[in-house]
Amino acid sequence: MDRPTPRSTSPAYRSGPYAPPPRRSGRSLLWRIAWIVLIVIALVEVVLWLRGGPSSSGTAVSAAGTPGTSRAGRPIASVVLATAAKGDIPIRLNGLGTVVPLATVTVKPQVSGVLTEVHFQEGQLVVKGDLLAVIDTRPFTIALEQAEAQLARDQALLHNAQLDLQRYRKLISQDSVARQQLDTQASLVQQDIAVVQADQAQVDNAKLNLDYAHITAPVSGRVGLRLVDQGNYLPAGDATGIVVITQLQPIDVLFTLPEDNLPQIQKRRLAGAILPVTAFDRSQTTKLAEGTLATIDNQIDTTTGTFKLKAEFANTDESLFPNQFVNAQLLVDTLKDAVVVPAAAIQHGAPGDYVFLLGAENKVSVRVVKLGPADGERVAVQSGLQIGDRVVVQGTDKLKDGTQVTIGLANGGSANAGAANGSAVGTGAPTGADNGAGSGTGKKRKNGSAAGSGTSGGSNGAGNSSGTSAP
């Protein structure tokens, strides 16, 4: 019996819509499943990363031994601590001020004449009474000689009248002259006395004008630029003057403060306290001079709500210059034995002023505090903290109440910023070596290394971690 000839399959049939389904190999299916599992794991890791919680592989120590790093390489928030300590906080008030000299004198001529001599150099320091300039003295010398001559003539007439008066008194006792002549002579003597007194005044006036021709320094200070040259005619009371002298030692600083600070300052002044004042430059970085508060103005400026204060400085090194702009810092009082923390530890938010306080198991809590005065990078805490409390000063951006943290190192290499000999306590494996040993427990990694949480035994948080691995 003949077998039927098989029907050939055309190429169109194998590739058409009626083509049989292709065979699937087992290896291809396994690859697809593996890719799906990897994608699911990656998605879980991303979700945990965004939520800020631990990764699926748990918290572990990296191969380099850096604490606070997961197996997936995601860093855990690390913080730096500071310890609340006892300290003194000076209470300072800052105000804008201007340097004001005690005296600024424009030297003007008091008599008219030609300026014949100049005895100072521009910028020279002079003492009160030093000769500065001379006006032509010849007219005043001649006037003095005339006054002295007139005085001598009238003194002679007075002497003659006094002799005649003595003669009339002798004759009247002998009843040789009339009483009227005696009285007339006595009156003439009085007239001559008045004339002599007027002549003496003329002599004194001529001497004074001669002294005015020699111009001297009225105050001690620094001479400015010369305003008139030698040879010029100077009228008396010339508005321009010859030169300006400014007193530099001592010197004052005039500054203002808000009126709310007035009771505090007045209380200290009434107690007899001498309040020191420090002058800083425009940028408030360089200290120029130190002085004391001299006086307070007697009224408050209603337009600005401020009052004026004047401080006096010795200015021996001439660091303060007239009309210079300065920042005045008034030390009103000092707060003794206050709880002091770094200013970086203070946070501001809905609760008010608060800090992140480190508690048990390296967990931080929000602690509301009441702040006192501040001094640079230090702040006094009136309530909410005690001496020895440890607060977070770096790494606060991702913290919330109850967050468990890892203690890192500050920029200076100390795990406890603001504490001289602080020891760090944290989660993770300590690094380095400083005669300290850490211990911890954790999950066993694939390569057999253990990671865990440990307590450093050195002041710098150094040691070698050993752990008991768990399956």
C-alpha positions in Angstrom: 0.0 0.0 0.0 1.5 3.3 -1.0 2.0 5.9 1.7 0.5 9.3 1.1 2.9 12.0 0.1 3.2 14.6 2.9 2.0 18.0 2.0 4.7 20.6 1.8 4.4 23.6 3.9 4.8 26.8 2.1 6.9 29.8 3.5 3.7 31.9 3.6 2.0 29.3 5.8 4.9 29.2 8.4 4.9 33.0 8.7 1.3 33.8 8.2 -1.5 34.3 10.7 -2.1 30.6 10.9 1.5 29.8 11.7 2.0 27.6 14.8 3.3 29.3 18.0 7.0 29.2 18.5 8.5 27.1 21.1 9.7 28.9 24.4 12.9 27.7 25.9 13.2 27.3 29.7 16.3 29.5 29.9 14.6 32.5 28.4 11.8 32.2 31.0 14.3 32.2 33.8 15.9 35.4 32.6 12.6 37.2 32.5 11.8 36.2 36.0 15.2 37.3 37.2 14.7 40.8 35.6 11.3 41.2 37.2 12.7 40.4 40.7 15.6 42.9 40.3 13.2 45.6 39.2 11.0 44.9 42.2 14.0 45.1 44.6 15.1 48.3 43.0 11.7 49.9 43.4 11.6 48.8 47.1 15.0 50.4 47.7 14.0 53.7 46.0 10.8 53.9 48.1 12.7 53.2 51.3 15.3 55.8 50.4 12.7 58.5 49.8 10.9 57.7 53.0 14.2 58.1 54.9 13.9 54.7 56.6 16.4 51.8 56.7 17.0 49.9 53.4 15.9 46.4 52.7 19.4 45.2 53.5 19.6 46.9 56.8 22.1 49.3 58.3 25.6 48.2 57.7 29.2 49.3 57.8 30.9 50.0 54.5 34.0 48.2 53.5 36.1 51.2 54.5 34.7 51.0 58.0 32.8 54.3 57.8 29.9 54.5 60.3 26.4 55.3 59.3 26.4 53.8 55.8 24.1 51.2 54.5 25.0 48.3 52.2 23.3 50.1 49.3 25.6 53.1 50.0 23.0 55.5 51.3 24.4 57.7 54.1 22.5 58.0 57.4 22.1 61.4 59.0 25.1 62.3 61.2 25.0 65.0 63.8 27.5 67.0 65.9 26.8 67.7 69.5 27.6 70.4 72.0 27.3 70.2 75.8 25.4 72.9 77.7 27.9 74.5 80.1 28.0 77.1 82.8 29.4 80.5 81.8 29.2 84.3 82.0 27.4 86.2 79.2 28.1 89.9 78.9 25.0 92.0 78.1 26.1 94.4 75.3 24.2 97.1 73.4 25.3 98.1 70.0 24.7 101.6 68.4 25.9 103.6 65.5 28.1 106.5 66.5 30.3 109.4 65.3 33.6 110.5 66.7 33.3 114.1 68.0 36.2 116.1 69.3 36.0 117.9 72.6 37.0 121.2 70.9 37.3 122.4 67.4 38.6 126.0 67.2 39.0 128.3 64.2 41.9 130.6 65.0 41.0 134.2 63.9 42.9 137.4 64.2 41.6 139.8 66.9 43.4 142.9 65.5 43.8 144.0 61.9 47.2 143.9 60.2 49.5 142.2 57.8 50.4 138.6 58.6 54.2 138.7 58.9 55.1 135.4 60.5 53.8 131.8 60.5 55.2 129.5 63.2 53.3 126.2 62.6 53.4 123.4 60.1 50.2 121.9 58.7 49.2 118.7 60.7 51.4 119.7 63.6 50.4 118.8 67.2 50.4 122.0 69.3 50.0 122.7 73.0 47.8 125.5 74.4 49.8 128.7 74.3 52.2 127.8 71.5 52.9 130.7 69.1 51.1 130.2 65.7 51.5 133.5 63.8 52.4 137.2 64.2 50.7 140.2 62.8 52.8 143.3 62.1 53.4 144.8 65.6 54.7 148.2 64.7 51.4 150.1 64.8 50.6 148.6 68.2 54.0 149.4 69.6 53.6 153.0 68.6 50.1 153.2 70.1 51.5 151.8 73.3 54.2 154.4 73.5 51.7 157.2 72.9 49.5 156.0 75.7 52.4 155.7 78.1 53.4 159.3 77.3 49.9 160.6 77.9 49.8 158.7 81.2 53.1 160.3 82.3 51.9 163.8 81.5 48.6 163.4 83.4 50.4 161.8 86.3 52.6 165.0 86.6 49.5 167.2 86.5 47.9 165.1 89.2 51.0 165.4 91.4 51.0 169.2 91.1 47.4 169.4 92.0 47.9 167.3 95.0 50.7 169.6 96.2 48.5 172.7 95.8 45.8 170.9 97.8 48.2 170.4 100.7 49.1 174.2 100.6 45.5 175.2 100.7 44.8 173.0 103.6 47.7 174.6 105.5 46.5 178.1 104.7 42.9 177.4 105.6 44.1 176.5 109.1 45.6 180.0 109.3 42.5 181.5 107.9 44.6 183.0 105.0 42.4 181.8 102.1 38.8 181.3 101.4 37.1 177.9 102.0 35.9 177.9 98.4 39.5 177.7 97.0 40.2 174.7 99.1 37.2 172.9 97.8 38.0 173.8 94.2 41.5 172.5 94.5 40.2 169.2 96.0 37.9 168.8 93.1 40.7 169.4 90.6 42.8 166.6 92.3 39.9 164.2 91.8 39.6 165.1 88.1 43.3 164.5 87.6 43.0 161.1 89.3 40.3 160.1 86.8 42.4 161.3 83.9 45.3 159.2 85.0 43.0 156.1 85.3 41.8 156.7 81.8 45.4 157.0 80.5 46.3 153.7 82.3 43.4 152.0 80.5 44.7 153.3 77.2 48.1 151.8 78.0 46.6 148.5 79.0 44.6 148.4 75.8 47.7 149.1 73.7 49.5 146.3 75.5 46.5 143.9 74.8 46.5 144.8 71.1 50.2 144.1 71.0 49.6 140.7 72.6 46.8 140.0 70.1 49.3 140.6 67.3 51.1 137.4 68.6 48.5 134.7 67.8 48.8 131.6 70.1 47.0 128.2 70.2 43.8 128.5 72.3 43.6 124.7 72.9 45.9 121.7 72.5 45.4 119.5 69.5 46.3 119.0 65.8 46.6 121.9 63.4 44.8 121.5 60.1 45.5 123.0 56.7 46.6 126.7 56.6 43.8 128.9 55.5 45.8 132.1 54.7 49.3 132.7 53.6 52.0 134.9 55.0 51.8 138.5 53.7 48.0 138.8 53.5 46.1 141.6 55.3 43.8 140.2 57.9 40.9 142.2 59.2 39.9 141.7 62.9 37.4 138.9 63.2 38.0 137.6 59.7 35.4 134.8 59.0 37.9 132.6 57.3 40.5 132.5 60.0 44.1 131.4 59.9 43.9 127.7 60.8 41.6 125.2 62.6 42.8 123.3 65.6 41.0 120.0 66.7 41.5 118.5 70.1 42.2 114.7 69.7 43.1 113.6 73.3 40.7 112.9 74.9 37.9 112.5 72.3 34.2 111.6 72.4 32.0 109.2 70.5 28.3 110.3 70.2 26.0 107.3 69.5 22.3 106.4 69.8 20.3 103.5 71.4 16.6 102.6 71.4 14.6 104.2 74.2 13.8 100.7 75.5 17.4 100.3 76.8 17.2 103.5 78.8 15.9 102.1 82.1 18.5 99.3 82.1 21.3 101.9 81.6 19.9 104.3 84.1 19.6 101.6 86.7 23.3 100.8 86.4 24.4 104.5 86.4 22.4 105.2 89.5 24.1 102.3 91.2 27.4 104.0 90.6 28.7 101.6 87.9 31.2 102.8 85.3 30.0 101.4 82.0 32.7 100.6 79.5 32.3 101.4 75.8 34.2 99.8 73.0 34.5 101.4 69.5 34.7 99.2 66.4 35.2 100.1 62.8 32.5 100.3 60.1 32.6 96.5 59.5 32.5 95.9 63.3 35.5 93.5 63.0 38.4 95.7 64.3 38.4 97.1 67.8 39.6 100.7 67.7 39.6 102.0 71.3 38.1 101.4 74.7 36.5 104.1 76.8 33.7 104.8 79.3 30.2 106.2 79.2 30.4 109.9 80.0 26.8 111.2 79.9 23.3 110.6 78.5 21.2 113.2 76.7 18.3 114.8 78.6 15.6 113.9 76.1 14.4 111.2 73.7 14.1 111.9 70.0 10.4 111.4 69.3 11.0 111.0 65.5 13.3 108.0 65.9 12.6 106.7 69.4 16.2 106.8 70.3 18.4 108.8 72.8 21.9 110.0 72.6 24.9 108.9 74.7 28.4 110.2 74.8 31.4 108.1 75.6 34.9 109.5 76.3 38.1 107.8 75.0 41.7 108.6 75.9 42.7 108.1 72.3 46.4 108.0 73.1 47.2 106.1 69.9 45.0 108.4 67.8 43.0 105.5 66.5 39.8 107.6 66.6 39.5 110.5 64.1 37.0 113.4 64.2 33.8 112.7 62.3 34.7 109.0 61.9 31.9 106.6 61.7 32.1 103.8 64.3 30.1 101.1 65.9 29.8 101.7 69.7 29.3 98.7 72.0 28.1 99.5 75.5 28.7 96.8 78.2 25.7 97.2 80.5 25.9 94.2 82.7 27.2 90.5 82.9 24.9 87.5 83.4 26.7 85.2 85.8 26.7 81.4 85.9 24.2 81.0 83.0 23.5 77.9 81.0 25.3 78.5 77.7 25.0 76.7 74.4 26.3 77.5 70.9 24.0 79.7 68.8 24.0 77.0 66.1 22.0 74.7 68.4 19.0 77.1 68.6 16.2 76.3 66.1 13.1 78.4 65.4 9.8 77.1 64.4 6.1 76.6 65.4 7.0 75.7 69.0 9.1 78.8 69.2 12.8 78.6 70.1 13.9 75.0 70.6 16.8 72.6 70.4 17.3 68.9 69.6 18.3 67.2 72.8 20.1 63.9 72.7 18.5 61.2 74.9 18.7 57.5 75.5 19.5 55.2 72.6 20.9 58.1 70.6 17.4 59.5 70.0 16.8 63.2 69.8 13.8 65.1 71.2 12.5 68.6 70.6 13.1 70.7 73.7 11.5 74.2 73.8 13.8 76.7 75.5 13.7 80.3 76.7 16.6 82.3 75.4 18.6 85.0 77.3 21.2 87.4 76.0 23.7 86.3 73.4 27.4 87.0 73.0 28.7 86.2 69.5 28.3 82.5 69.0 27.1 81.8 72.5 23.6 82.1 73.8 22.3 82.0 77.4 19.3 79.6 78.0 17.1 80.8 80.8 14.9 77.7 80.9 14.6 74.3 79.2 18.1 73.0 79.5 20.5 72.0 82.3 24.2 72.0 82.5 25.5 68.8 80.9 22.7 68.4 78.4 23.9 67.5 74.9 22.3 69.3 72.0 22.7 69.0 68.2 24.6 71.8 66.5 25.1 70.3 63.1 22.9 68.1 61.0 19.5 69.4 62.2 17.9 69.7 58.8 16.6 66.1 58.7 15.8 65.6 62.3 12.5 65.3 64.1 11.3 64.3 67.5 12.4 60.7 68.2 14.9 60.4 65.4 17.8 58.1 66.1 21.1 59.7 65.1 24.7 58.9 64.5 27.2 61.1 66.1 29.8 62.5 63.7 32.9 64.6 64.1 33.0 68.4 64.0 35.3 70.3 61.7 37.9 70.4 64.4 37.9 66.6 64.8 35.9 66.5 68.0 32.7 64.5 68.3 31.3 66.9 70.8 31.5 70.5 69.6 31.9 73.0 72.4 33.1 70.5 74.9 36.8 70.3 75.7 37.0 66.5 76.4 33.7 65.1 75.0 33.3 61.5 74.1 31.1 60.4 71.1 28.4 57.8 71.4 26.9 56.7 68.1 25.5 54.0 65.8 28.0 52.4 63.5 31.5 51.1 63.7 34.1 53.5 65.2 37.0 54.5 62.9 40.7 55.0 63.6 42.5 54.1 66.7 42.8 56.0 70.0 43.1 53.2 72.6 39.4 52.7 72.4 37.4 49.6 71.7 33.8 49.3 70.4 31.4 46.4 70.5 28.2 45.8 68.6 25.8 43.4 67.0 24.4 43.3 63.5 23.5 41.2 60.6 26.0 39.0 58.7 26.8 40.3 55.3 27.3 38.2 52.2 31.0 38.4 52.4 31.1 37.4 56.1 31.8 40.8 57.6 29.7 42.0 60.5 28.2 45.4 61.0 26.6 46.8 64.1 26.2 49.6 66.6 28.9 50.4 69.1 30.1 52.8 71.7 33.5 54.4 71.2 36.0 54.2 74.0 38.2 57.2 73.1 37.6 60.9 73.2 37.6 61.0 69.5 35.2 58.1 69.0 38.0 55.7 67.8 38.3 52.0 68.2 37.9 48.7 66.4 34.4 47.1 66.1 33.7 43.5 66.8 30.3 42.0 66.4 28.4 38.8 66.7 26.9 37.9 63.4 23.4 36.8 63.0 22.1 34.6 60.2 
